[in-house]
């Protein structure tokens, strides 16, 4: 998966079988030169139930 600067990107892996787990990954990269955060969210579901979810936030740009 590639995320262009300033855009969001998503990836999904799984099955329509409600007994199987699915994984969704969403990322956002700030625009070039912007002092902002890049964010990555990973969500694991079994059917409609969220089994696990984590968010990673990375500071990009000037300190």
PyMOL commands that set and color helices and strands:
alter all, ss='L'
color gray80, all
select strands_A, chain A and resi 8-13+21-28+36-46+49-60
alter strands_A, ss='S'
color yellow, strands_A
deselect
rebuild
show_as cartoon
